Amino acid sequence: MPLTRRALLRGPRLEPTLSALATMIAARGHEEALAAGAAPVPANADAIRISGNENPLGPGPRALEAVIAALEQSGRYPFNSHPGGSDLTAAIAERFDADPEQIVVGAGSSEILRNAVRVFAGGGRHVLTADPSYGSPVTESTKLGYTCLQVPVDSELRLDLDAMASRARGAGFVYLCNPNNPTATIHLPAAIENFIAAIRRAAPEALILVDEAYHDYVTDPGHRSMIPLALSEPNVVVARTFSKAYGMAGLRLGFGIGHRDAIETLRRYKLSANANVLAIAAGVASLRDPGHIERERERNREARTFTRAFFDKAGYRSTESQTNFLFVELRRPAKGFRDACGKRNVVVGRDFPPMEKTHCRISIGTMEEMRRACDVFAEVLDIAATDAAGGVQ
C-alpha cells in the first residue's frame, strides 16, 4: 500500500508512525559527530546517544501530526504554503506579546548567531564571549578573520559577567549563553540586566545576544527570560531554538526576537525561505501546545536528578544543571572516558577546551537510557555496583 497522508493518520498505524518520525526529527547524536569532523552517527545505531543535547523523545504528538498534515504542502515554497512563514512569525509574536516585525526566523538559532557575528562585528569591532561557551560565535569570527575575546568562566563555572563587561569596550557583538552550554550554569535576571546595562555603557553600538536555547529546561523559580527586555532595549536580541525541548533538532528551526532596529538589520541577511514547510507546521503546533513543554521539563528534571545523584554518590562533582545535560568533573580526559563509553554503546560529549582534560558533558536521555548509561559509567569509572546504585532512586 502506498504511504499517503491518510494512511499515516489512519487508526492504529498513527502511534508507531509518529514514534519513528519523532526519532528521525530529533536527529540524535549527529551534532557531536559533525563537530568532531567525523561521520554522523546512523539514525538506527544501537547506542544510547547522550551527546548532542537533543530531546530523546522528539517533538510532541501535535507537532508530529502537523508535520504529517504538511506533507501535502511540500511542493510549495514556505511563503505559499499553509501554514506558512507569516503564520509562524505570527504564532511567535502571539506567544511572546511582540509584533511580527520584532522577530526573525532562522534555520535553527545557529543562523541567527552567525548572521549577528557577520553583521555587527568586524571592521575593528571584536566578538566577546565566555570560555567555554557555545562555540558558534568563536567559529564564525575565526572564519571571517574577526577578533574574538573569550573570557574564562569563574571558579563555579558560571559566566564571569564582571570580567566580560571589563573587556567590552570596542566590541561589536557580545554573546551571552544563559543557561550556558557546556557548563549548564545559569545567571538570574538581575545579574543579566546589570550586565546588559554595563555593556551598553562600554560599547553602546554592540549587539548583545542572549542565547536562551535551554530556557525551557530551567527549573530555578527565580529564572525568567530576557525577551521582555529585548523587545524594548536597543541592540538586544534573544535567540531561541526548537532543537532542544521542542525536539526538532532535525527540522532546523529557531528565531531571534528583540528591538525592531536590530531585528530589521538581521532580517536583511537571513537566508530566503530558510524554514521549510514541515518545520513551520511543527513550530506553529508546538507553540500552541504548552503542556508538551511542561511535561518535557518534568521528564528531563527527573532523569537529570537521577544522573547527577549517581555522579555525586560516586564522588564526581557536577554543576547544578539548569539544562538537559550535565558537565561532570571526571578528573580525567574526556576523550578516554568517551572512547571507553563508546565501546560499550554509550555516546557522550565531545571535548570542550579548555576543560577537556578534566570535564565531560553528558546529555540527558530518557530515564531508561540514563539507568543503562549509569551502569556503563560505573564500569568505566571502576565504581563498585553497590556504590554506584546506593541512594539513587
C-alpha positions as CSV (number, residue, x, y, z in Angstrom):
1,M,0.0,0.0,0.0
2,P,1.4,3.4,-0.9
3,L,2.4,5.7,2.0
4,T,-0.1,8.5,2.0
5,R,-1.1,11.2,4.5
6,R,-4.4,9.4,5.0
7,A,-2.7,6.1,5.6
8,L,-0.3,7.7,8.1
9,L,-3.1,9.2,10.0
10,R,-5.5,6.2,9.9
11,G,-6.2,4.1,13.0
12,P,-3.5,2.1,14.9
13,R,-0.7,3.0,12.4
14,L,-0.6,6.5,13.8
15,E,1.3,5.8,17.0
16,P,4.2,3.8,15.7
17,T,4.5,6.1,12.7
18,L,4.7,9.1,15.0
19,S,7.3,7.4,17.2
20,A,9.5,6.6,14.2
21,L,9.1,10.1,12.8
22,A,10.0,11.6,16.2
23,T,13.3,9.7,16.2
24,M,14.2,11.0,12.7
25,I,13.3,14.6,13.6
26,A,15.3,14.5,16.8
27,A,18.5,13.7,14.8
28,R,20.1,12.4,17.9
29,G,23.9,12.1,18.1
30,H,24.7,14.0,14.8
31,E,25.8,17.2,16.5
32,E,28.7,15.5,18.3
33,A,30.0,13.7,15.3
34,L,29.8,16.6,13.0
35,A,31.5,18.9,15.5
36,A,34.3,16.4,15.8
37,G,34.7,16.1,12.0
38,A,33.5,12.5,12.0
39,A,30.8,10.8,10.0
40,P,27.3,11.3,11.6
41,V,26.0,8.5,13.9
42,P,23.5,6.4,11.9
43,A,19.9,7.2,12.9
44,N,19.3,3.5,13.7
45,A,22.6,3.0,15.6
46,D,22.2,0.6,18.5
47,A,23.6,3.0,21.0
48,I,22.5,5.3,23.8
49,R,23.2,8.7,22.2
50,I,23.5,11.2,25.0
51,S,26.0,13.6,23.4
52,G,24.1,16.2,21.4
53,N,21.6,17.7,23.9
54,E,18.7,16.6,21.8
55,N,15.3,15.8,23.2
56,P,15.3,11.9,23.2
57,L,11.6,11.8,22.5
58,G,11.5,14.2,19.6
59,P,8.5,16.6,19.0
60,G,5.2,16.3,20.8
61,P,2.3,14.5,19.2
62,R,0.6,17.7,17.9
63,A,3.8,18.8,16.2
64,L,4.2,15.3,14.6
65,E,0.6,15.4,13.4
66,A,1.2,18.8,11.9
67,V,4.3,17.5,10.1
68,I,2.3,14.7,8.5
69,A,-0.5,17.1,7.5
70,A,2.0,19.5,6.0
71,L,3.5,16.8,3.7
72,E,0.9,17.8,1.1
73,Q,2.4,21.3,1.1
74,S,5.9,20.0,0.4
75,G,5.7,21.2,-3.2
76,R,5.1,24.7,-2.1
77,Y,7.5,27.4,-1.0
78,P,7.1,28.4,2.6
79,F,5.5,31.7,1.5
80,N,2.9,29.8,-0.5
81,S,2.2,27.0,2.0
82,H,-0.4,26.8,4.8
83,P,0.7,27.3,7.4
84,G,3.4,29.5,6.0
85,G,6.3,31.6,7.2
86,S,4.0,34.5,8.2
87,D,1.9,32.1,10.3
88,L,4.9,31.0,12.2
89,T,6.0,34.6,12.8
90,A,2.5,35.5,14.0
91,A,2.5,32.5,16.4
92,I,5.8,33.5,17.9
93,A,4.6,37.1,18.2
94,E,1.4,36.0,19.9
95,R,3.3,33.7,22.3
96,F,5.7,36.5,23.4
97,D,3.4,39.5,23.2
98,A,5.5,41.0,20.4
99,D,5.0,42.4,16.9
100,P,5.9,40.3,13.9
101,E,8.5,43.0,12.9
102,Q,10.4,42.1,16.1
103,I,11.0,38.5,15.0
104,V,13.5,37.0,12.6
105,V,13.3,33.2,11.8
106,G,16.3,31.1,11.3
107,A,17.4,27.6,10.3
108,G,17.8,26.8,14.0
109,S,19.2,29.6,16.2
110,S,22.6,28.9,14.5
111,E,21.7,31.1,11.5
112,I,20.7,33.9,13.9
113,L,24.1,33.7,15.7
114,R,26.2,33.5,12.6
115,N,24.5,36.5,10.9
116,A,24.8,38.5,14.1
117,V,28.6,38.0,14.1
118,R,28.8,38.8,10.4
119,V,26.8,42.0,10.6
120,F,27.7,43.5,14.0
121,A,31.4,42.6,14.4
122,G,34.4,43.2,12.2
123,G,35.9,46.4,11.0
124,G,37.8,46.7,14.2
125,R,34.9,45.6,16.4
126,H,35.6,42.4,18.3
127,V,33.4,39.5,19.4
128,L,33.1,39.0,23.1
129,T,32.1,35.6,24.6
130,A,32.8,33.3,27.6
131,D,35.1,30.3,27.7
132,P,33.9,27.7,27.5
133,S,30.5,28.5,25.9
134,Y,28.6,27.6,22.8
135,G,31.2,27.7,20.0
136,S,29.3,29.2,17.1
137,P,30.4,32.8,17.7
138,V,34.1,31.8,18.0
139,T,33.9,29.6,14.9
140,E,32.3,32.3,12.8
141,S,34.6,35.1,13.9
142,T,37.6,32.9,13.2
143,K,36.3,32.1,9.8
144,L,35.8,35.7,9.0
145,G,39.1,36.9,10.5
146,Y,37.4,38.9,13.3
147,T,39.0,39.3,16.7
148,C,37.3,37.2,19.4
149,L,37.9,37.7,23.1
150,Q,37.0,34.7,25.2
151,V,36.7,35.3,28.9
152,P,37.1,32.3,31.2
153,V,34.2,31.2,33.4
154,D,34.6,31.6,37.1
155,S,35.5,29.0,39.7
156,E,31.9,27.9,39.9
157,L,31.9,27.5,36.1
158,R,29.5,30.4,35.8
159,L,29.9,33.2,33.2
160,D,32.2,35.8,34.7
161,L,29.9,38.8,33.9
162,D,32.1,41.4,35.5
163,A,35.2,40.2,33.7
164,M,33.3,40.1,30.4
165,A,32.0,43.6,30.9
166,S,35.5,44.9,31.5
167,R,36.5,43.6,28.0
168,A,33.5,45.1,26.2
169,R,34.9,48.4,25.1
170,G,35.2,48.3,21.3
171,A,33.0,45.2,20.9
172,G,30.6,44.8,18.1
173,F,28.9,41.6,19.2
174,V,28.5,40.3,22.7
175,Y,27.3,36.7,23.2
176,L,25.7,35.5,26.5
177,C,24.5,31.9,26.7
178,N,22.1,31.6,29.6
179,P,21.9,28.8,30.7
180,N,25.4,28.3,29.5
181,N,26.5,25.4,27.2
182,P,28.5,23.3,28.2
183,T,28.7,24.2,31.9
184,A,24.9,24.0,32.5
185,T,25.0,27.0,34.8
186,I,22.7,30.0,35.0
187,H,22.5,33.6,36.0
188,L,19.3,35.1,37.3
189,P,17.6,38.2,35.9
190,A,19.2,41.0,38.0
191,A,22.7,39.8,37.0
192,I,21.8,39.7,33.3
193,E,20.1,43.1,33.4
194,N,23.1,44.7,35.2
195,F,25.5,43.1,32.6
196,I,23.5,44.4,29.7
197,A,23.5,47.9,31.2
198,A,27.3,47.7,31.7
199,I,27.8,46.6,28.1
200,R,25.6,49.4,26.8
201,R,27.8,51.9,28.7
202,A,31.0,50.4,27.5
203,A,30.0,49.6,23.9
204,P,26.7,51.3,23.0
205,E,26.8,50.2,19.4
206,A,27.4,46.5,20.2
207,L,24.7,43.9,19.7
208,I,24.1,41.9,22.8
209,L,22.7,38.5,22.0
210,V,21.2,36.4,24.9
211,D,21.1,32.8,23.8
212,E,18.2,31.0,25.6
213,A,18.4,27.7,23.9
214,Y,17.9,25.9,27.2
215,H,15.3,28.2,28.7
216,D,12.5,25.6,28.7
217,Y,14.6,23.2,30.8
218,V,15.2,25.7,33.7
219,T,13.6,24.7,37.0
220,D,15.0,27.5,39.1
221,P,12.0,29.6,40.1
222,G,14.0,32.8,40.0
223,H,14.8,32.5,36.3
224,R,13.0,34.5,33.7
225,S,13.5,35.2,30.0
226,M,15.2,38.4,28.8
227,I,12.7,38.6,25.9
228,P,10.6,41.5,27.5
229,L,13.8,43.5,28.0
230,A,15.0,42.7,24.4
231,L,11.7,43.9,22.9
232,S,12.3,47.4,24.3
233,E,16.1,47.8,24.7
234,P,18.0,48.8,21.6
235,N,20.6,46.4,20.3
236,V,19.5,43.5,22.4
237,V,18.3,40.2,20.8
238,V,17.2,36.9,22.4
239,A,17.8,33.8,20.4
240,R,15.6,30.7,20.8
241,T,15.6,27.3,19.2
242,F,13.1,24.5,18.6
243,S,16.0,22.0,18.6
244,K,16.1,21.3,22.4
245,A,12.9,21.0,24.5
246,Y,10.7,21.1,21.4
247,G,12.6,18.1,20.0
248,M,13.1,19.5,16.5
249,A,16.9,19.3,16.1
250,G,16.5,17.6,12.7
251,L,13.9,20.1,11.3
252,R,16.2,23.1,12.0
253,L,14.1,26.0,13.3
254,G,14.9,28.9,15.6
255,F,14.3,32.6,15.9
256,G,15.6,35.9,17.2
257,I,13.4,38.3,19.0
258,G,14.1,41.8,20.1
259,H,14.2,45.5,19.3
260,R,12.9,46.4,15.8
261,D,16.1,48.1,14.7
262,A,18.3,45.1,15.5
263,I,15.8,42.6,14.0
264,E,15.4,44.7,10.8
265,T,19.2,44.6,10.4
266,L,19.4,40.8,10.9
267,R,16.4,40.2,8.6
268,R,18.4,41.7,5.7
269,Y,20.9,38.9,6.0
270,K,18.8,35.9,6.6
271,L,18.6,33.1,4.0
272,S,15.4,33.4,1.9
273,A,12.9,30.7,2.7
274,N,15.2,29.4,5.5
275,A,12.4,27.5,7.3
276,N,10.9,24.6,5.4
277,V,7.1,23.9,5.4
278,L,7.4,20.9,7.7
279,A,9.4,22.9,10.3
280,I,6.9,25.7,10.1
281,A,4.0,23.5,10.7
282,A,5.7,21.8,13.6
283,G,6.7,25.1,15.1
284,V,3.3,26.6,15.0
285,A,1.7,23.4,16.5
286,S,4.4,23.3,19.2
287,L,3.9,26.9,20.3
288,R,0.2,26.1,20.8
289,D,0.9,23.1,22.9
290,P,2.5,24.4,26.2
291,G,1.6,21.2,28.0
292,H,4.1,19.3,26.0
293,I,6.9,21.6,27.2
294,E,5.8,21.3,30.8
295,R,5.8,17.5,30.5
296,E,9.2,17.5,28.9
297,R,10.7,19.8,31.6
298,E,9.5,17.4,34.3
299,R,10.7,14.3,32.4
300,N,14.1,15.9,32.0
301,R,14.3,17.1,35.6
302,E,13.6,13.6,36.9
303,A,16.3,11.9,34.7
304,R,18.7,14.8,35.3
305,T,18.3,14.4,39.1
306,F,18.9,10.7,38.9
307,T,22.0,11.1,36.8
308,R,23.5,13.8,38.9
309,A,22.8,11.8,42.1
310,F,24.8,8.9,40.5
311,F,27.8,11.1,40.0
312,D,27.5,12.7,43.4
313,K,27.3,9.3,45.1
314,A,30.4,8.2,43.1
315,G,32.4,11.3,44.2
316,Y,32.4,13.2,40.9
317,R,31.3,16.8,41.1
318,S,29.0,18.4,38.5
319,T,27.5,21.8,38.3
320,E,23.9,22.4,39.3
321,S,22.4,21.9,35.9
322,Q,19.5,24.0,34.6
323,T,19.6,22.3,31.2
324,N,19.2,18.9,29.6
325,F,22.9,17.9,30.2
326,L,25.4,17.7,33.0
327,F,29.0,19.0,33.0
328,V,30.9,16.5,35.1
329,E,34.3,16.8,36.6
330,L,35.7,13.4,36.0
331,R,39.3,14.3,36.9
332,R,40.5,12.6,33.6
333,P,40.5,13.5,29.9
334,A,37.0,13.4,28.3
335,K,38.4,11.5,25.3
336,G,39.4,8.4,27.3
337,F,36.1,8.3,29.1
338,R,34.2,8.9,25.8
339,D,36.1,6.2,24.0
340,A,35.5,3.7,26.8
341,C,31.8,4.5,26.9
342,G,31.6,4.3,23.1
343,K,32.9,0.8,23.1
344,R,30.0,-0.1,25.4
345,N,27.4,1.6,23.1
346,V,27.0,4.8,25.1
347,V,27.9,8.0,23.2
348,V,28.8,11.0,25.4
349,G,30.0,14.5,24.8
350,R,32.9,15.8,22.7
351,D,35.9,17.8,24.1
352,F,35.2,21.3,25.4
353,P,38.5,23.2,25.6
354,P,40.0,24.4,27.9
355,M,38.4,21.9,30.2
356,E,38.7,18.7,28.1
357,K,41.3,17.2,30.4
358,T,39.0,17.2,33.4
359,H,35.4,17.5,32.4
360,C,32.8,15.8,30.1
361,R,29.4,16.9,29.0
362,I,26.7,14.3,29.3
363,S,23.3,14.9,27.7
364,I,20.1,13.6,29.5
365,G,18.2,10.9,27.7
366,T,15.2,9.0,28.9
367,M,15.2,7.6,32.4
368,E,15.6,4.1,31.0
369,E,18.6,5.3,28.9
370,M,20.2,7.1,31.9
371,R,19.8,4.0,34.1
372,R,21.6,1.9,31.5
373,A,24.2,4.6,30.9
374,C,25.0,4.9,34.6
375,D,25.7,1.2,34.7
376,V,28.2,1.8,31.9
377,F,29.7,4.9,33.7
378,A,30.2,2.8,36.8
379,E,32.0,0.1,34.8
380,V,34.2,2.7,33.0
381,L,35.0,4.6,36.2
382,D,35.6,1.3,38.1
383,I,32.9,2.1,40.7
384,A,31.6,-0.8,42.7
385,A,28.0,-1.6,41.7
386,T,26.7,-1.1,45.3
387,D,28.4,2.3,45.5
388,A,27.0,3.3,42.1
389,A,23.4,2.3,42.9
390,G,23.2,3.2,46.5
391,G,21.0,6.1,47.3
392,V,19.9,6.7,43.7
393,Q,16.2,6.4,43.2
